[in-house]
């Protein structure tokens, strides 16, 4: 009995020592930068052999990553995907094989799996081929960077150079973070047996990067505090859309992230809107999605009018006047009339109410207003735009409204975690410590 007890004791001790603690779980972290010209976002990774720093436009709801292979694609490790290979069949479409009559290269091979890379910023697509190559990511404990790890067979599509139009100049393609099996988060999960989670913290600064966490449900920590942001999240379901907004993959379900917005409030007062527009119908029309392909939130025309009417009504003060509209923005206020607080200009709050009155995403001035300066004009402009009557999604939440908020995407439970503005905690998405630990 004593021998059995000793065996069990040491077995349990061994188990406790060598089972990794959830708080020490290893994920991956990549910098997310904001382009000053386009106001769009891109990540920085290392790809190819030898490894080369690569900048890719961040498409939050993208289906398939692609790179410009037309010019100067140099790598010793790329491989084409044959037609009818398991990976090609797993793409979920039955397009014809690709054949090429030019000299062999990254964009030219026979009996190769065909793909359709898409640029949703300019809504263009092109037929091309799929390849695999090396992708290296830095590990992270949620606080700093650790040793890099490599995916030897990262799957993506080649694309012609013209498809980069509308993206930040330094980017060489698009990284897809959508729900498709070949998005970056799900390839990371398969390659490293990591949890099907990722978190996005978009920067408001164009000089300091934010961060994306891959393959980890937390912790997520930003300087100067050591608070684990994963413990502060409010959750709302991610909703399916049966019809894709894709130019070529419309027969497939959408890989984009939709949430169940049920109402809007300005300064805690309900905004009268047609709530049927907030529901996704059987044709995939309606609802609310998150997008990094548009800098500012787009609203269906009637929702836009209702929101702006309510905002202007609430935002009344002595000597406060709406200035002449400037390029892009419909409602602006002279900057010297609005005090600035820790969470941005002191303006009415806008609440995106989800499945219940207690679950809402509160948007403060830093995320509702956009600084505009040209010549003698200095103004704060409302960063919600009229998207027109024929919008496919009635509300498209743009990048500006997501900045300095941490968003966690749980792809198993299909839910979105929201931190609200990090500015209240005296930190920003640019405060991740990108120092590498030994």
C-alpha positions as CSV (number, residue, x, y, z in Angstrom):
1,X,0.0,0.0,0.0
2,X,2.9,2.3,0.9
3,X,4.5,1.6,-2.5
4,X,1.2,2.3,-4.3
5,X,0.7,5.5,-2.4
6,X,4.3,6.7,-3.2
7,X,3.8,5.9,-6.9
8,X,0.5,7.8,-7.0
9,X,2.1,10.8,-5.1
10,X,5.0,11.1,-7.5
11,X,2.8,10.5,-10.5
12,X,0.5,13.4,-9.5
13,X,3.5,15.6,-8.7
14,X,5.0,14.8,-12.1
15,X,1.7,15.6,-13.8
16,X,1.3,18.9,-12.0
17,X,4.9,20.0,-12.9
18,X,4.7,19.1,-16.5
19,X,1.2,20.1,-17.5
20,X,1.5,23.6,-18.8
21,X,-0.5,26.2,-16.9
22,X,-3.1,28.0,-19.0
23,X,-1.6,31.3,-17.9
24,X,1.7,30.2,-19.4
25,X,0.1,29.1,-22.7
26,X,2.2,30.0,-25.7
27,X,0.6,31.9,-28.5
28,X,1.9,34.1,-31.3
29,X,2.0,37.9,-31.7
30,X,2.5,40.0,-34.8
31,X,2.7,43.8,-35.1
32,X,-0.2,45.6,-36.7
33,X,0.6,49.0,-38.3
34,X,-1.7,51.8,-39.6
35,X,-0.9,53.4,-42.9
36,X,-1.0,57.2,-42.8
37,X,-2.2,57.6,-46.4
38,X,-4.9,55.0,-46.7
39,X,-5.8,54.8,-43.0
40,X,-5.8,51.0,-43.5
41,X,-3.8,48.4,-41.5
42,X,-1.1,45.9,-42.3
43,X,0.8,43.2,-40.4
44,X,4.5,42.4,-40.5
45,X,5.7,38.8,-40.8
46,X,8.7,36.9,-42.2
47,X,8.1,34.7,-45.2
48,X,10.1,32.7,-47.9
49,X,13.6,31.2,-47.8
50,X,15.8,33.0,-47.0
51,X,13.3,34.8,-44.7
52,X,12.2,38.2,-45.9
53,X,10.2,40.8,-44.0
54,X,6.8,41.0,-45.6
55,X,4.0,43.5,-45.1
56,X,0.4,42.3,-45.7
57,X,-2.8,44.3,-45.7
58,X,-5.0,43.1,-42.8
59,X,-8.4,41.8,-44.1
60,X,-10.3,40.8,-41.0
61,X,-13.0,38.9,-42.9
62,X,-10.8,37.7,-45.7
63,X,-11.0,34.1,-47.0
64,X,-7.6,33.6,-48.5
65,X,-4.2,35.2,-48.1
66,X,-2.4,36.3,-51.3
67,X,0.9,37.8,-52.3
68,X,2.1,39.6,-55.4
69,X,4.2,37.0,-57.1
70,X,4.5,38.8,-60.4
71,X,7.5,40.8,-59.6
72,X,10.6,39.8,-57.6
73,X,9.2,36.8,-55.8
74,X,12.4,35.1,-54.7
75,X,12.3,32.0,-52.5
76,X,14.0,28.6,-52.4
77,X,11.1,26.9,-50.6
78,X,7.9,27.6,-52.5
79,X,5.9,24.7,-53.9
80,X,2.9,24.6,-56.2
81,X,-0.3,22.7,-55.1
82,X,-1.3,20.0,-57.6
83,X,-4.9,19.7,-58.8
84,X,-6.9,17.2,-56.8
85,X,-4.4,17.2,-53.9
86,X,-6.0,17.0,-50.5
87,X,-5.3,20.7,-49.8
88,X,-6.7,21.8,-53.1
89,X,-9.9,19.8,-52.6
90,X,-10.2,21.2,-49.1
91,X,-10.6,24.7,-50.6
92,X,-14.2,23.9,-51.0
93,X,-14.6,24.8,-54.7
94,X,-14.4,22.9,-57.9
95,X,-12.5,25.3,-60.2
96,X,-10.6,24.0,-63.2
97,X,-6.9,23.2,-62.9
98,X,-4.5,25.9,-64.0
99,X,-2.1,25.4,-66.9
100,X,0.6,27.8,-68.0
101,X,2.6,28.1,-71.3
102,X,5.2,30.6,-70.0
103,X,8.5,29.8,-68.3
104,X,7.9,28.0,-65.0
105,X,7.8,30.2,-61.8
106,X,5.7,31.0,-58.8
107,X,2.8,32.2,-61.0
108,X,3.3,29.6,-63.7
109,X,2.9,25.8,-63.5
110,X,0.8,23.1,-65.0
111,X,-1.8,20.9,-63.3
112,X,-1.9,23.4,-60.4
113,X,-4.7,24.3,-58.1
114,X,-6.5,27.5,-59.2
115,X,-7.6,30.3,-56.8
116,X,-9.2,33.7,-57.0
117,X,-7.4,36.2,-54.9
118,X,-9.6,39.2,-54.0
119,X,-9.0,42.8,-53.0
120,X,-12.1,44.0,-51.1
121,X,-10.8,47.6,-50.8
122,X,-11.2,48.1,-54.6
123,X,-13.5,45.0,-55.0
124,X,-11.3,43.4,-57.7
125,X,-10.4,39.7,-58.2
126,X,-8.2,37.7,-60.6
127,X,-7.6,34.0,-61.4
128,X,-4.3,32.7,-60.2
129,X,-2.7,29.7,-58.5
130,X,-2.1,28.5,-55.0
131,X,1.3,27.9,-53.6
132,X,2.9,27.0,-50.2
133,X,5.9,28.6,-48.6
134,X,7.6,29.3,-45.3
135,X,6.0,31.7,-42.7
136,X,7.7,32.5,-39.5
137,X,5.9,33.9,-36.4
138,X,7.2,35.0,-33.0
139,X,5.8,33.1,-30.0
140,X,4.4,35.2,-27.2
141,X,3.3,34.7,-23.6
142,X,0.9,37.6,-24.0
143,X,3.4,40.1,-22.5
144,X,6.5,39.9,-24.7
145,X,7.9,38.0,-27.7
146,X,9.6,34.6,-27.5
147,X,11.5,32.4,-29.9
148,X,10.1,32.3,-33.5
149,X,8.5,29.2,-35.0
150,X,7.9,28.3,-38.6
151,X,5.1,27.0,-40.7
152,X,6.9,25.3,-43.6
153,X,3.8,24.9,-45.7
154,X,1.8,28.0,-45.3
155,X,-0.9,28.0,-48.0
156,X,-1.7,31.2,-50.0
157,X,-2.4,32.4,-53.5
158,X,-0.2,34.3,-55.9
159,X,-1.6,37.4,-57.5
160,X,-0.7,40.0,-60.1
161,X,0.7,43.3,-59.1
162,X,-2.3,45.4,-60.1
163,X,-4.4,43.7,-57.4
164,X,-2.4,45.7,-54.8
165,X,-4.1,48.9,-55.9
166,X,-5.7,50.8,-53.0
167,X,-3.6,49.1,-50.3
168,X,-0.8,50.7,-48.4
169,X,2.2,51.1,-50.7
170,X,4.6,48.9,-48.8
171,X,2.2,45.9,-48.6
172,X,2.8,43.0,-50.9
173,X,-0.6,41.4,-50.6
174,X,-3.4,40.6,-48.2
175,X,-3.5,38.4,-45.1
176,X,-6.9,36.8,-44.4
177,X,-8.2,36.5,-40.9
178,X,-11.7,35.3,-41.7
179,X,-13.5,32.0,-40.7
180,X,-12.3,30.1,-43.8
181,X,-10.1,27.0,-43.1
182,X,-7.1,28.6,-44.8
183,X,-7.2,32.0,-43.0
184,X,-4.1,32.8,-41.0
185,X,-5.6,32.0,-37.6
186,X,-6.8,28.6,-38.6
187,X,-3.6,27.7,-40.4
188,X,-1.7,28.7,-37.2
189,X,-4.1,26.6,-35.1
190,X,-3.5,23.5,-37.3
191,X,0.3,23.9,-37.7
192,X,0.9,24.4,-34.0
193,X,-2.1,22.6,-32.4
194,X,-3.0,26.0,-30.9
195,X,-6.5,27.1,-29.7
196,X,-8.8,28.5,-32.4
197,X,-8.6,32.1,-31.0
198,X,-7.1,35.3,-32.1
199,X,-7.3,38.9,-30.7
200,X,-6.9,42.1,-32.6
201,X,-5.7,45.4,-31.1
202,X,-5.7,48.1,-33.9
203,X,-3.4,51.1,-33.3
204,X,-4.7,54.7,-33.5
205,X,-1.1,55.8,-34.1
206,X,0.6,55.6,-37.5
207,X,4.0,55.7,-35.9
208,X,3.7,52.8,-33.3
209,X,2.2,49.4,-34.1
210,X,-0.7,47.6,-32.4
211,X,-0.7,43.9,-32.0
212,X,-2.5,40.7,-33.1
213,X,-2.4,37.7,-30.9
214,X,-2.8,34.3,-32.7
215,X,-3.5,30.9,-31.2
216,X,-4.2,32.1,-27.7
217,X,-7.2,32.9,-25.6
218,X,-5.0,35.0,-23.3
219,X,-3.4,36.4,-21.4
220,X,-3.1,39.7,-23.3
221,X,-1.1,42.4,-21.5
222,X,-0.1,45.9,-22.5
223,X,2.2,48.4,-20.9
224,X,2.4,50.1,-18.5
225,X,-0.1,47.9,-16.6
226,X,0.1,44.1,-16.3
227,X,-3.7,43.6,-16.3
228,X,-4.8,40.6,-18.4
229,X,-7.2,42.1,-20.8
230,X,-8.7,38.7,-21.6
231,X,-10.3,38.9,-18.2
232,X,-12.1,42.1,-18.9
233,X,-14.0,41.1,-22.0
234,X,-17.8,41.4,-22.7
235,X,-19.0,38.7,-25.1
236,X,-21.5,38.7,-27.9
237,X,-22.2,35.9,-30.4
238,X,-20.6,35.8,-33.9
239,X,-23.4,35.2,-36.4
240,X,-23.3,33.2,-39.6
241,X,-24.1,34.8,-43.0
242,X,-25.2,32.1,-45.5
243,X,-24.1,34.1,-48.5
244,X,-20.7,35.5,-49.1
245,X,-20.1,39.1,-50.4
246,X,-17.3,37.7,-52.5
247,X,-17.0,38.5,-56.2
248,X,-16.4,34.8,-57.0
249,X,-17.2,32.7,-53.9
250,X,-20.8,33.9,-53.5
251,X,-22.0,30.3,-53.4
252,X,-20.1,29.8,-50.1
253,X,-21.0,31.1,-46.6
254,X,-19.4,34.4,-45.7
255,X,-16.0,34.2,-43.9
256,X,-16.7,37.7,-42.4
257,X,-17.5,38.4,-38.8
258,X,-21.1,39.5,-38.1
259,X,-22.5,40.5,-34.8
260,X,-26.1,40.9,-33.5
261,X,-26.5,44.6,-33.2
262,X,-30.1,45.2,-32.1
263,X,-30.2,49.0,-31.5
264,X,-28.3,52.2,-31.2
265,X,-28.1,54.8,-28.4
266,X,-26.7,58.3,-28.2
267,X,-26.0,59.5,-24.6
268,X,-28.1,56.5,-23.4
269,X,-31.1,57.6,-25.5
270,X,-32.5,55.1,-28.1
271,X,-32.1,56.1,-31.8
272,X,-35.2,55.3,-33.8
273,X,-34.2,53.0,-36.6
274,X,-35.7,50.3,-38.8
275,X,-34.5,47.2,-36.8
276,X,-35.3,44.8,-39.7
277,X,-32.2,46.2,-41.4
278,X,-30.1,44.7,-38.6
279,X,-31.2,41.1,-39.3
280,X,-29.4,39.0,-41.9
281,X,-32.0,37.6,-44.4
282,X,-31.8,34.3,-46.4
283,X,-30.0,36.2,-49.2
284,X,-27.3,37.4,-46.9
285,X,-28.6,41.0,-46.9
286,X,-28.6,43.1,-43.7
287,X,-26.9,42.8,-40.4
288,X,-23.7,44.2,-38.9
289,X,-20.2,43.2,-39.8
290,X,-16.7,44.2,-38.8
291,X,-14.3,45.2,-41.5
292,X,-10.7,46.5,-41.8
293,X,-11.2,47.3,-45.4
294,X,-13.0,50.6,-44.6
295,X,-11.4,53.1,-42.3
296,X,-14.7,54.4,-40.9
297,X,-18.1,52.9,-40.1
298,X,-20.6,52.8,-42.9
299,X,-24.3,53.0,-42.2
300,X,-27.3,52.4,-44.4
301,X,-28.8,55.8,-45.3
302,X,-31.8,55.7,-43.0
303,X,-29.7,54.5,-40.1
304,X,-27.1,57.2,-40.8
305,X,-29.7,60.0,-40.8
306,X,-31.2,58.8,-37.6
307,X,-27.8,58.5,-35.8
308,X,-26.5,61.9,-37.0
309,X,-29.8,63.6,-36.1
310,X,-29.6,62.2,-32.6
311,X,-25.9,63.0,-32.3
312,X,-26.4,66.7,-33.4
313,X,-29.4,67.0,-31.1
314,X,-27.5,65.7,-28.1
315,X,-24.3,67.7,-28.9
316,X,-25.5,71.1,-28.0
317,X,-23.5,73.7,-26.1
318,X,-23.2,77.5,-26.0
319,X,-21.3,78.7,-29.2
320,X,-21.0,75.1,-30.5
321,X,-21.8,75.0,-34.2
322,X,-21.6,72.4,-36.9
323,X,-19.0,73.6,-39.5
324,X,-19.1,73.1,-43.2
325,X,-18.7,69.4,-44.1
326,X,-15.3,68.5,-45.3
327,X,-14.1,65.8,-47.7
328,X,-15.4,62.3,-46.7
329,X,-17.2,63.6,-43.5
330,X,-20.7,65.0,-43.3
331,X,-20.6,66.5,-39.8
332,X,-17.7,68.5,-38.3
333,X,-17.1,70.8,-35.4
334,X,-14.5,73.5,-34.9
335,X,-11.7,71.9,-32.8
336,X,-11.3,74.8,-30.5
337,X,-14.9,74.4,-29.3
338,X,-14.5,70.8,-28.0
339,X,-12.4,69.9,-24.9
340,X,-10.4,66.7,-25.1
341,X,-10.5,64.1,-22.4
342,X,-8.6,60.9,-21.7
343,X,-11.0,59.0,-24.1
344,X,-10.9,61.7,-26.8
345,X,-13.0,64.7,-27.6
346,X,-15.8,65.3,-25.1
347,X,-18.8,64.4,-27.3
348,X,-21.9,62.3,-26.8
349,X,-21.3,58.5,-26.4
350,X,-22.7,56.1,-29.0
351,X,-23.7,52.6,-27.9
352,X,-24.0,49.6,-30.1
353,X,-26.5,47.5,-28.2
354,X,-26.2,43.7,-28.8
355,X,-28.3,40.8,-27.5
356,X,-29.5,42.6,-24.4
357,X,-29.5,46.1,-22.9
358,X,-26.6,45.0,-20.6
359,X,-24.4,44.0,-23.5
360,X,-23.2,47.0,-25.5
361,X,-20.1,48.4,-27.1
362,X,-19.7,52.0,-26.0
363,X,-17.9,54.3,-28.4
364,X,-16.3,57.4,-26.9
365,X,-14.9,60.5,-28.7
366,X,-11.6,58.9,-29.6
367,X,-13.4,56.4,-31.8
368,X,-16.5,58.4,-32.9
369,X,-14.6,61.5,-34.0
370,X,-11.8,62.0,-36.6
371,X,-9.3,64.8,-36.5
372,X,-9.3,66.9,-39.7
373,X,-6.7,69.6,-40.4
374,X,-6.1,71.4,-43.6
375,X,-4.9,75.0,-44.0
376,X,-6.7,77.0,-41.4
377,X,-9.3,74.4,-40.8
378,X,-9.0,72.3,-37.6
379,X,-12.0,70.2,-36.9
380,X,-13.4,67.1,-35.2
381,X,-15.6,65.2,-37.6
382,X,-18.0,62.4,-36.9
383,X,-16.4,59.2,-38.2
384,X,-19.7,57.5,-39.3
385,X,-20.4,57.7,-43.0
386,X,-23.5,57.3,-45.2
387,X,-23.1,54.0,-47.1
388,X,-26.1,54.5,-49.3
389,X,-29.4,52.7,-49.6
390,X,-28.2,49.5,-51.3
391,X,-25.7,48.3,-48.7
392,X,-25.3,44.6,-48.4
393,X,-24.6,44.8,-44.7
394,X,-26.6,47.6,-43.1
395,X,-23.8,48.5,-40.7
396,X,-20.1,48.0,-41.5
397,X,-18.0,48.8,-38.4
398,X,-14.7,50.3,-39.7
399,X,-11.2,50.3,-38.4
400,X,-11.3,53.7,-36.7
401,X,-14.1,52.5,-34.4
402,X,-12.1,49.4,-33.4
403,X,-8.8,51.2,-32.6
404,X,-7.5,51.0,-29.0
405,X,-10.1,48.4,-28.3
406,X,-9.1,44.7,-27.8
407,X,-11.3,42.3,-29.8
408,X,-11.1,38.6,-29.2
409,X,-12.4,36.2,-31.8
410,X,-13.3,32.8,-30.3
411,X,-13.7,30.6,-33.4
412,X,-14.8,27.5,-31.4
413,X,-17.6,29.1,-29.3
414,X,-18.3,31.6,-32.2
415,X,-18.3,34.7,-30.0
416,X,-16.6,38.1,-30.0
417,X,-15.0,39.5,-26.8
418,X,-15.0,43.3,-26.5
419,X,-12.8,45.3,-24.0
420,X,-14.3,48.8,-24.7
421,X,-11.8,51.6,-24.9
422,X,-8.3,50.9,-23.5
423,X,-7.8,54.6,-23.0
424,X,-9.7,54.4,-19.7
425,X,-6.9,52.2,-18.5
426,X,-4.3,54.7,-19.6
427,X,-2.9,52.4,-22.3
428,X,-3.3,51.9,-26.0
429,X,-3.0,49.1,-28.5
430,X,0.5,50.5,-29.3
431,X,1.8,49.6,-25.8
432,X,2.5,45.9,-26.4
433,X,6.1,45.1,-25.5
434,X,7.7,43.8,-28.7
435,X,11.0,43.1,-26.9
436,X,12.2,39.5,-27.5
437,X,12.9,37.5,-24.4
438,X,15.8,35.0,-24.4
